[in-house]
Each structure stands twice: as structure tokens, then as C-alpha cells.
């Protein structure tokens, strides 16, 4: 091998390494960007909810908690409107507590009743529309 061929081979290898370095650098930059995106607070929250929604156990707990919250809120709005005197307010608070406890202990029954009511309302609205 002469000196010229060796020099050309070395230059070709150097060029090849520069191209490889540039490609790996771009890949590394993309991976770092993805890592930063994953650790943003909003993305962490989103991924947590996605993971939680995949789990039937957690999903059921979230649904039950939402059901208790909504029914408690609606019950409170109804009872506090009806309440005027301190005695009525106390009675309303006790009833509200009782309803919340019943709902928290029997969420499946409440869901079933809600579905029946929803279907009944939905059925009536379809019959009324010609």
C-alpha cells in the first residue's frame, strides 16, 4: 500500500465517523427532548391518569368517588335551599351526611338506579320527539 491510498482511506474513515457522529448527535438530541417532555408536570399528570384508567380497580374507585362527589353536591344544593331555620339546616346536614354514607357504601346500586333513571328519561324524550 502506498501513502496516497492510506491517506484516502483515513480521510474516508474520518468522513464516515463525522457523519456517524452527526447522526448520533441528532438522535441524542431527540431523546433528550423526549425526556424533557415526559417530565413536564402536565405530561406526568396525563400519564398517571392514563395508567390509572387502564387499571379497572383504580378506574372504579375514581368513578365511585366522582359519583359520591356529584350526588353529595346535588343533595347539598337541594337541602340547603329548603333549609331556612337552624333546625332545618341541622336536619338537612344530617340527611346529607346519611345520603353521602349510603352512596359511598353502595355505589354500584346507585349507578344501577342512575342508569334506570337515565334510560327512562332518554326513552321519554325519544317518544316526545316526532
N, C-alpha and C positions, 0 to 999 in steps of 0.2 A: 504494500500500500504506500502510495506516495503522500506527501504532505498536503497536497491540494485536496485529495479525496477525504482525508481525515478531517481537514478543516471544514469541508462541506457537510460531512456527517455531523460534526459537532454543532454547526450552525443550524442544521435541520432539527437536531435534538433540542437545542435551545429554543427554537421557534415552537416546536411541539410542546415543550414544557410551559412556555408563556401562554399558549392557547389553553392548555390544561389548567394553568393557574387562574386564568381569567374565567373559565367556565366554573371551576370550583368556587371561586370568589363570588360569582353571581348566585350560585346555589346556596352558599353560606349566608349571603345577604338575604335571600328569600326565606331561609329557615329562621333567621334572627327576627325578621319582620313578622313571620307567623307566630313565633314565640311571644313577641310583644303583643300581638293581637289577642292571643289566648289569655294573657294575664291581665288584660284590662278588666276593671271591675264589672262593667256591664256584661262582658262576654263570660266572665266567671259565673255570674248570676244566671245567665241564659243556659250555660252548660249544666249548671246544677239543677235547674228546673227541667231540662231535657232528660237528665239522668233520673230525676225523681219521677217524672211522668212515665218512664219506662217500667218502673217498679210498681206492680199492682198494689202492694201493701201501702207504699207511700202515697200513691195516687188516691187510693181510697181514703186515707187519713186526711189528705188535703181536701177532698170532696166533702167529707164529713165535717171538717172544720168550717168550710165555706157555708155549708148548709146550716150549721148551728149559728154562725155569724149572721147570715141573712135572715133567718127566722127570728132570731133574737132581736135584731134591729127592727123588723116589721112589727113584732109583738110590742116592743117598747114604744114605737110610734103610735100604735093603736091604744095601748093602755095609758100612756101619758096624755093623750088627747082627751080621753074620757075622764081622767082624774082632775079634780078641782080642789077638794079639801084635802088636808093632810092625811085623813083616814083613807080616803080613796086612793091617794098616792101610795100609801103604805100597802094597801090591798093590791094595787096594780104591780108594785115592785115584787111582792110575794108571788103573785101569779106569774109574773115574768120570769122569776127565778125558777119556779116549778116547770114552766114550759121549756125553758132552756135545759133543765136537767133531763126532762123526758126526751127531748130531741137529741141531746148528747148521748144518752144511753141506748136509744133506738133509732139510729139514723137510717137503717135500711127500711124500717116500717114507714118512716116519714117520707123517704124517697118514693116508696111504692104509692103512698097516698097522693103525693105530689104528681106522680105520673098519671094516676087515675083522674085527678082534677084537671090536669093539663089536657089529657085526651078528651075529657068531657067538654071542656071549653073549646078545644080545637074542633071537635065534632059539631058543636052547636054553631060555631062561626061558619063552617062549611055549608051547613044546612041553610043558613040565612042568606048566603050569597047565591043569587040565581045563576 
